[in-house]
């Protein structure tokens, strides 16, 4: 089952109000070091935080990564990244002292009790398709007094208080900027249109180079994949702790195995790190392999090696389009999910022509979706257009733009000769 839900998470925040208050007292009296940056990421040494880390390191920034586990510490050590456990006193102190805090999910990526007074860079972790933040009723749920309007009002006030501490959240485009401003209750100047650091890997180098690197990483992670083999990625999204309604039945698994064998394809299953679901075929087959976050923290770098994405409401649909990867949508609970979480715009419009409600329909469409021809070409064009609506940049320079925006916002650009005049 899921390790987190909004209801449980919000209840813990309410119970921790005294710790937040104590932390705020400390940050009011402890000065922050203008040369210190602290990084954190809920999924480990990955995502946009890693891209920005590499940019900051190239410019000589003094930075530390706050971790939550030994596994993260090992991953950081392999890259030469200095770390401190975020839950320790040292983690609290570094968070309280750093001028810049970089997170991808929330303040809990670093030490959540010591963020007051810092310049917080919230990179976020995907283009908002489903509603997030203050725009989603799901965000304000609590397992304590779940029907209480007063509790929801308290959580909303706490959320607004937290988002006011965000100094910068980069937007992929002006369309996305409006969603982020609404979801986090932020003004224009805090949401610059720079592109997202996490997707630079999908634009750098040639298409052939990106595919080769992605396939090499996949082969290292899930076992050898021949160059001619088609790769299908299935990535369902998180349902706030509820069971995933799209887990295949034994008959579905059998039909999937047959079509994969016939088309020389493999299916990589990546259930959401916070999701629930039993994605184990009753009969093991090398044609179906697991690609969980325990094996690969960040799925973005392997997207150029994927020939077809199957998902429901994941923001991966926008990233896949940067490489014209066709997408099929499997959404058996669209009405319930729409009522509970909501979407920006019309999901039916986003998924038009490529929407299925069960695995039977997916299996029926797989051959034309992975075989070169008019239908696959149509799906590739549709995917590229979907991505173009939300990604303003495709030059691999998002991270550099975000880095410059941070320096300009904190005044470091004029104080640092190495940064002044850079383009």
N, C-alpha and C positions, 0 to 999 in steps of 0.2 A: 504494500500500500504506500501511498504518498507520504513523504517525510514532512510535508508542509501543506497548510491550507491557509487561505486568507483569514478564515474565522479563528483558527488557533493562533496564527501569527499576530493578529490584532489583539487578541486576548492577552498574549504575553507582553505586548507593548504597553497595554493599559496597566498590567501588573508591575511593569518596570518603571513607571513614572518617577518614583523616588531616585532610581539610579540615573535616569536622564537628568533630573534636577541637580544631583550631585556632580555629574559630569559637566554640566553647564557652569556651575560655580568654578570648577577647576579651570575650564577653558577661558573664563573671564579674567583670571589672574595670571595664567601662564602665557608668556609671549610665544608667538609662533615664529619659527625660523623661516625667513623668506627663501632660503636655498634648499629646503627639504620638501620632497614630494613623497607621498605614501600611496601605494597601489593596492587594490583588492579586487577580487572577482569571485562571484558565487560558484562558478564552475571550475575554478582552478587557475592554473597559469595558462591563460587562453583569452580568446575573444578580443574585443577592441582594446582592453587594458594592456594586453601583451604587445599589440601593435604600437600603442602609444608609449609603452615602456621602452621599446627599441628605439623609437624616435627621440625620446627624452635622454636616453643613455648616449645616443650619438651626439647629442648636444652638451654632454657633460653634466646633466642634472644629478644631484645627489638624491637617490631614491631608495626606498625599501618596500618590499612586497609583504603584506600581511597575509598569513596563511591560516587555514583551519584544520590541517591534517598533515601527517607525515608524508602522505602521498604527494600533496602539493609541495611540500618542502623538497622532496626528491626531484620533482619536476623542475622546480626553480633552480636547484643546485646544478642540474644538468645544463642549464643555460647560463650559469654564473650569476644568478640573481640573488642578492642578499635577502633573507627573510627573517621575520619575527612572527611568532604565533599571536594572532590578533586578540585572543581571549586573555592574554597575560597582562600583567601590570606594565611590562615593557611595550606591549602592543597598544595599550591605552595611552601611554606616555608619548609614543611616536605619533599617534593619531592627534593627540592634543598639541603637539609641537609643530607638525607639518603645516606649511602654508597652503599646499595643494594636496587635496585628496582625490584620487581617481577611483571611481566605482563603475560597475556595469549593471547592477541589479538594484541595490539599495545600500543604505548606510551600514547595514550589517556586513557588507563586504570588507569593511575595515572595523575598527572598534566603534560601534554605534553610539556609545555614550560620550565620546570625546570629539564630536564633529563640529560643535559650535564655534563659530568664528573663523573657520577654515574656508578656503575657496574650493568648493566641491565641484568636481567635474563628473557629471553623470553621463556616461557614454551610452547607456541603455544597451539592449541586446537584440534589437530587431525592429523592423519597420512595423508600426502599429497597424494591424489589420483588425484584430479584435480590440475592443475598447480596453483601455488601461487607466490606472490612476484614478483621479477624481471623476473621470468620464464613465467608469464602470461601477455598477452597484455591488459587484463582487468584491471590490477592493475594500468596501466599508463594512463587510460582514464581521461578526464577532461570535465566538462560541460562548462568550459570557453575555447573558441577557440578549440573545439573538434577535428578539422582536422589539427591543427597546429603542425608541427614537432618540432618547437621550444618549444612549451608548453610541449609536451611529453618528450623532452630532459630535460627540467627544472624539471619536475616531477621525471624523472628517477634519476637525480642528487640529488634531495632532498631525494629520497628513499634510494639511496646508502649512503648518508650522515647520514641518520638516522640509517640504519642497522650497520654502523661502530661502533655505540655506544653500540651494543649488546655485552655483555661480555661472555654470555653463553646461548646456546639453546640446551637442551638435545635431543638426537636422540634415537628413539626406537630400531634402528638397524643400521648396516653399510649401508644397502640399503637406508634407510630413511635419514641417515646422508648426503649422496650425494645430495639428493633432497634439503635438508635444506641449505647446503652450496651454492648450485646454486641459490636458491630462494632469499637468504638473502646476498649473496656475502660475505661469511664468510670463514675463514680458519679452518683447521682440529681442532686445539686446542680449538676453541670456540664452537665446536659441538661434545662434548663427547658422546659416546654410553653408556647411563646409563639406558635407559628405560624412560617412561613418568610417572610422578607422578599421572596423572589423571586416569590411568587404574589400579593402585594397587588394587583398590576395586574389580576388576574382578579376582584377583588371591589369595586374602587372605581368609583363612578358607577353609572349605570343599565346594564342589559343592552344597550339600544340605543346608548348612548354608547360602551360598550366595543367593540361590533361595528363601529361607524362608524370609530373610531380604528384598530382592527385592520385593517379593509379598506383604509383610507387607507395604512397602512404597507405592506401587501402590494402595493398598486398601485404605490407608489413603488419597491418592491424588485424585483418580478418583471414589472411591466407592468400596464396597466389591467385591472381585473376589474370587470365590470358587476355592479350590485347584485343582480340576479336570478340570477347564475351561482352554482352550488354549488361550494364549494371543498373538496377532499379533500386532506388532508396525509398523506403516507407518510413515517414516521420510524423506520427500523430502528435497532436499538441496536448497540453496539460488541461485537465478538467477539475482543478481545485480539489483533488483527492478522490473524486468519484471514479468508479471503474470505467475503463475504456469500452464503449459499446461496439467498437469495430474489430475486436479480437476475432480472428478467423475461426470458424467451426472446423471440425475434422474434415468435412466435405470440402470446405474452402481451401484448406491446406493441400488436400489431394489435387484439386483442380489447379491450384497455383503451381505445385510441383510439376504437373504435366506440361503446362504451358511454358514454364521456365526451361524445362528440358528440351522441348520442341524448338524453342527460339534461341538456345544457347545463351541463356541469361541467368543472372543470380539476383536474388532479392536480399537487400540489406535492411534489417529491421532496427530502427532506432526509436524506441519509445522514449517519451520525454523523461528527463532525469527525475522529475517530481511526479511522474504519472504512474498509474497502476495498469497492469495488463499481463496476461499470460501468453506471451508470444513464443511458444515452444511447439513446433510441429510434432504431432504424435509419432511420426516416423522421421528420424533424422535424415537430412539430405544436404549435400554440399551446395545445393542450389539455393538454400535459405540460410543466411548467416546473421548473427547478432552483431550490431554495431552500437552498443550502449555507450553512455558517457564514461563508464568504467574502463572502456577500451580506448575511446577517443574523446577527449574533453570537448573539443571544438570541431563541429562537423563542417564548418564553412570551407576550410582548405580542400576538402575532397569533392566539393560540388562540381568542379570542372571535369571530374572523372565519372560523373553520374550521367546516364543516358535518359533517365526518366525519374521524376520525383512524384511520389504519391503522398498526399497529406490531406489534412482536413482544413484547419484554420491557422496553420503555422506561417509565420512571416518568411520562412524559407522560400515561399513562392516568389517573393520579390527578388531575393538574392539569386535564385536559380536562373532567373531571366537575364541576369548580367552575362550569362554564357549561353543564352537561348535554349536552356534545357526545358523540354516539354513537361507539363504538369497535369496529373489527374487528381481530382478532388474526391476523397471518400468521406462523406459526411452523413452518417445515418441519423444523427441527432440534431440536425440544423435548427429546427424550430425551438427545441428546448435550450440549446446552447445560445441561440440568438436572444431568447427571452432572459436568460440568466446573466450572460456576459455582454452581449451586444457587439456590433461591428461599426467601423467607420465606413459610411457608405453602404452599398448593397453587396452582400456576399454573393448573391445569385449573379450579379453583374460581373464580379471578379471571376467567378468560376464558370461563367456562361460557356456552354458547349463541351465542358470537360468535367461535369459533375456526376458522380455516381452515389447511390445510396447503399450499395452492398458490394461484397467481393465478387459476386456473380457477374455484375456489370463490369467491374474492373478487369476480371479475367477475360471477358469477351472483347475488351478494347485493347488489351496488352499488345497483341501482335501488331496492329496498325500503329500503336504508339511508339514501338521500339524498332520498327522496320522502316528504313528510308522509303519515303513515298509522299504523296500529296497530304495525307492525314497528319503524318509526323511533321511535315513542313508547316502545315497550318498551326499545329500546336506550338511549334518553336516560335513562329511569328507572334502568336498570342502571348506567349511567355515573355518575349522580348518587349512587347508593347506594355504589358503589365508592369514590368520593371522600369521602363522608361518613364512611366507616370510618377514614380516615387524616388528614383535615383537621378539626381541632377548631374552627378559627376561619374565618369568611368575612366579616369586617368591615373588611378593608383596613387593620387596625391592627397587623399582625405586626411590621413594621419598628420601629414606636414601642415595642412591647413588648421587642423584642430590644435596642434602644438603652438602655432603662431597665435591663434585666437586666445589661448590660455595666457601666453606671455603678454599679449596686448592688454588683456583684461586685468592682469595682476601687476602691470607696470614693469614687468621684468624685461620686456623687449627693448625699452629705452635704457635700462641699466646694464644690459649684457651686450657687449660689443660684438660678440660672436653671432648674436641674433639680429642686430640692427642691419637693415638693408637686405636681408635674405628674401628670396622670392620662392 
